[in-house]
Amino acid sequence: MKRVLVIRSGAVGDLILTLPVLSALKKRYSGLSIDMMGDPVRLSLLKHCGYVDDVLSVDDRKFTPLFVPGGPGTPGGPGTPGGALPGSVPRKLPDGSVPRGLPNHLNRRLRSYDLILSFLPDPDGVFAENLRWFASGPVLTGRSRPPDGRRIHMTRVLMDALKPLGNDASVDPPRVDVPVGAAPDDLRRLENEQRLVAIHPGSGGVEKCWPAENYGALIDQLAESGFRPMITFGPADDLVRRRLLPLIETRDVLVFEGRSLVEVAALYARCRAMIGNDSGMTHLAAAAGTPVIAMFGPTDPAVWGPRGKDVRILWGTDVFEGDVDGMNRQGVFHPRSLDDIEAMRPFRILAGLCAAAGA
């Protein structure tokens, strides 16, 4: 096997959790080239770090026939001379236009892959079935969530898609090796700074965010104790940004926003630790090898927790240390309240980490 296309949409955390699949494929097939289809902005991180050779946008209108029932059977699609399947009826898109088959260069590209692996949510199977019209090799599909609400970590759920290839059951934690020189210029002046602690107070869902007031108190304590707090904000963090910044306006705090994922990974890799919610940024920091302290409540850390030996997960009043892949998954999941994590709990855990490291 020489060329594989992996299709994966979703947020940053979803991509990080997919890294073990890419690693397993590269270990199994020497010299394998992997392309990915998804969000090009997020996938740029994987390309920059060497996981991916090229990126395709899943939102490119040219791929519309892949999402339309009977898409390959419309004029211009493969199957018969002239492109249409016998008896096919052109389907109309919401704007009234008739979808065409894929352009010849994309048709040839899909046929160039020895395997296509899709994790795209596809409840009716339309996307996968259409892919099979264009693919010259097998098309495998994987789940984007655990089956039937089972408490299985997502790295294992995603890895199940490789079972038809005879892949073994081992699932390594995600790993991002940030290239030398990826750090932004304004961070290089801090390269000898030993006190940096990253804070990412946002998340894709407001219900997953620890209260801004708690982050404010935590940042006060970090600054008073000699640490240098560094806050990162993403494009979906406007609300928590407006709540948090007025609480710490007198503090010497570094704020980074509007940065690429490659830059953020480089930022995290230089920090003593990273503290955040259930978010893609905690997954990114853990994958970069940074000790992580993550606050969980309404979501199950046994399924969605960042993986790594230097991870601490605060879930309600409990703390789980180490790779969450070894977390007890017995029993039914019951959400817990983020309010049960008091403001100084992450600081005490950080102090313990520093003491253990002799710092």
Solvent accessible surface area in square Angstrom, and as a share of the most:
residue,aa,sasa,rsa
1,M,71,0.32
2,K,135,0.57
3,R,75,0.27
4,V,0,0.00
5,L,0,0.00
6,V,0,0.00
7,I,0,0.00
8,R,9,0.03
9,S,32,0.21
10,G,32,0.31
11,A,53,0.41
12,V,20,0.12
13,G,10,0.10
14,D,36,0.19
15,L,5,0.02
16,I,1,0.01
17,L,3,0.02
18,T,0,0.00
19,L,1,0.00
20,P,4,0.02
21,V,0,0.00
22,L,0,0.00
23,S,30,0.19
24,A,16,0.12
25,L,1,0.01
26,K,66,0.28
27,K,150,0.63
28,R,121,0.44
29,Y,40,0.15
30,S,100,0.65
31,G,74,0.71
32,L,11,0.06
33,S,29,0.19
34,I,0,0.00
35,D,3,0.02
36,M,0,0.00
37,M,0,0.00
38,G,0,0.00
39,D,43,0.22
40,P,57,0.36
41,V,116,0.67
42,R,83,0.30
43,L,0,0.00
44,S,49,0.32
45,L,3,0.02
46,L,2,0.01
47,K,99,0.42
48,H,97,0.43
49,C,24,0.15
50,G,54,0.52
51,Y,29,0.11
52,V,6,0.03
53,D,77,0.40
54,D,52,0.27
55,V,32,0.18
56,L,16,0.08
57,S,34,0.22
58,V,20,0.12
59,D,123,0.64
60,D,53,0.27
61,R,154,0.56
62,K,99,0.42
63,F,4,0.02
64,T,30,0.18
65,P,6,0.04
66,L,0,0.00
67,F,89,0.37
68,V,16,0.09
69,P,68,0.43
70,G,39,0.38
71,G,0,0.00
72,P,1,0.00
73,G,4,0.04
74,T,1,0.00
75,P,35,0.22
76,G,46,0.44
77,G,3,0.02
78,P,19,0.12
79,G,52,0.50
80,T,38,0.22
81,P,139,0.87
82,G,80,0.77
83,G,9,0.09
84,A,38,0.29
85,L,40,0.20
86,P,116,0.73
87,G,79,0.76
88,S,42,0.27
89,V,111,0.64
90,P,63,0.40
91,R,119,0.43
92,K,150,0.64
93,L,23,0.11
94,P,146,0.92
95,D,98,0.51
96,G,43,0.41
97,S,45,0.29
98,V,52,0.30
99,P,5,0.03
100,R,152,0.55
101,G,9,0.09
102,L,7,0.04
103,P,44,0.27
104,N,110,0.57
105,H,98,0.44
106,L,13,0.06
107,N,27,0.14
108,R,153,0.56
109,R,64,0.23
110,L,1,0.01
111,R,100,0.36
112,S,50,0.32
113,Y,2,0.01
114,D,60,0.31
115,L,0,0.00
116,I,1,0.00
117,L,0,0.00
118,S,4,0.02
119,F,0,0.00
120,L,24,0.12
121,P,91,0.57
122,D,39,0.20
123,P,133,0.84
124,D,123,0.64
125,G,29,0.28
126,V,38,0.22
127,F,6,0.02
128,A,6,0.05
129,E,92,0.41
130,N,5,0.02
131,L,0,0.00
132,R,114,0.42
133,W,101,0.35
134,F,0,0.00
135,A,14,0.11
136,S,76,0.49
137,G,24,0.23
138,P,75,0.47
139,V,11,0.06
140,L,30,0.15
141,T,72,0.42
142,G,19,0.18
143,R,140,0.51
144,S,33,0.21
145,R,156,0.57
146,P,20,0.13
147,P,23,0.15
148,D,142,0.73
149,G,69,0.67
150,R,142,0.52
151,R,33,0.12
152,I,36,0.18
153,H,0,0.00
154,M,1,0.00
155,T,0,0.00
156,R,83,0.30
157,V,4,0.02
158,L,0,0.00
159,M,12,0.05
160,D,67,0.35
161,A,8,0.06
162,L,1,0.00
163,K,134,0.57
164,P,95,0.60
165,L,32,0.16
166,G,53,0.51
167,N,28,0.14
168,D,99,0.51
169,A,83,0.64
170,S,72,0.46
171,V,13,0.07
172,D,70,0.36
173,P,56,0.35
174,P,11,0.07
175,R,120,0.44
176,V,3,0.02
177,D,90,0.47
178,V,36,0.21
179,P,45,0.28
180,V,161,0.92
181,G,46,0.44
182,A,14,0.11
183,A,5,0.04
184,P,12,0.07
185,D,111,0.57
186,D,51,0.26
187,L,0,0.00
188,R,99,0.36
189,R,164,0.60
190,L,16,0.08
191,E,102,0.46
192,N,126,0.64
193,E,32,0.14
194,Q,122,0.54
195,R,105,0.38
196,L,2,0.01
197,V,0,0.00
198,A,0,0.00
199,I,0,0.00
200,H,8,0.04
201,P,0,0.00
202,G,1,0.01
203,S,13,0.08
204,G,77,0.74
205,G,13,0.13
206,V,97,0.56
207,E,107,0.48
208,K,41,0.17
209,C,27,0.16
210,W,1,0.00
211,P,41,0.26
212,A,8,0.06
213,E,110,0.50
214,N,29,0.15
215,Y,0,0.00
216,G,5,0.04
217,A,39,0.31
218,L,0,0.00
219,I,0,0.00
220,D,46,0.24
221,Q,54,0.24
222,L,0,0.00
223,A,27,0.21
224,E,116,0.52
225,S,52,0.34
226,G,35,0.34
227,F,28,0.12
228,R,39,0.14
229,P,1,0.00
230,M,0,0.00
231,I,0,0.00
232,T,3,0.02
233,F,11,0.05
234,G,27,0.26
235,P,149,0.94
236,A,79,0.62
237,D,7,0.04
238,D,80,0.41
239,L,70,0.35
240,V,14,0.08
241,R,80,0.29
242,R,141,0.51
243,R,131,0.48
244,L,0,0.00
245,L,42,0.21
246,P,80,0.50
247,L,89,0.44
248,I,6,0.03
249,E,138,0.62
250,T,129,0.75
251,R,74,0.27
252,D,95,0.49
253,V,27,0.15
254,L,20,0.10
255,V,58,0.34
256,F,10,0.04
257,E,72,0.32
258,G,81,0.78
259,R,74,0.27
260,S,58,0.37
261,L,24,0.12
262,V,16,0.09
263,E,46,0.21
264,V,11,0.07
265,A,0,0.00
266,A,5,0.04
267,L,0,0.00
268,Y,0,0.00
269,A,51,0.40
270,R,85,0.31
271,C,13,0.08
272,R,69,0.25
273,A,0,0.00
274,M,0,0.00
275,I,0,0.00
276,G,0,0.00
277,N,0,0.00
278,D,10,0.05
279,S,10,0.06
280,G,17,0.16
281,M,23,0.10
282,T,0,0.00
283,H,10,0.04
284,L,0,0.00
285,A,0,0.00
286,A,12,0.09
287,A,1,0.01
288,A,11,0.08
289,G,38,0.37
290,T,5,0.03
291,P,35,0.22
292,V,0,0.00
293,I,0,0.00
294,A,0,0.00
295,M,0,0.00
296,F,1,0.00
297,G,1,0.01
298,P,43,0.27
299,T,33,0.19
300,D,9,0.05
301,P,0,0.00
302,A,0,0.00
303,V,8,0.05
304,W,50,0.18
305,G,0,0.00
306,P,0,0.00
307,R,11,0.04
308,G,12,0.12
309,K,163,0.69
310,D,52,0.27
311,V,2,0.01
312,R,39,0.14
313,I,1,0.00
314,L,1,0.00
315,W,20,0.07
316,G,2,0.02
317,T,91,0.53
318,D,72,0.37
319,V,49,0.28
320,F,52,0.22
321,E,116,0.52
322,G,18,0.18
323,D,43,0.22
324,V,0,0.00
325,D,22,0.11
326,G,65,0.62
327,M,21,0.09
328,N,108,0.55
329,R,59,0.21
330,Q,145,0.64
331,G,58,0.56
332,V,121,0.69
333,F,53,0.22
334,H,127,0.57
335,P,89,0.56
336,R,86,0.32
337,S,51,0.33
338,L,15,0.08
339,D,105,0.55
340,D,72,0.37
341,I,2,0.01
342,E,76,0.34
343,A,22,0.17
344,M,49,0.22
345,R,65,0.24
346,P,0,0.00
347,F,32,0.13
348,R,129,0.47
349,I,29,0.15
350,L,1,0.00
351,A,42,0.32
352,G,41,0.39
353,L,32,0.16
354,C,10,0.06
355,A,74,0.58
356,A,93,0.72
357,A,81,0.63
358,G,71,0.69
359,A,79,0.61
